[in-house]
């Protein structure tokens, strides 16, 4: 299916049906993208998983330091991130926190 791109001056659309995907330069090797169980991970998924890992690390440190306020804040953030992951079908696996 051709990609339809709006062309505001003419009120119509132009199509792009061949050539490399948008953003790729012909003759260059493909990007090495993060994968999850053999599937290419999009930026949203990669960013979400990174935020979860970072939040888990900060939460663990806050608990070890006895900072109850920071631990509560980070636990709330982690709960929100896990909910967001579930809503978008992102598998986060077993977590230690």
Secondary structure as UniProt FT lines:
FT   STRAND          3..6
FT   TURN            8..10
FT   STRAND          13..16
FT   TURN            22..23
FT   TURN            26..27
FT   STRAND          35..36
FT   TURN            37..38
FT   STRAND          39..40
FT   HELIX           43..65
FT   HELIX           68..87
FT   TURN            88..89
//
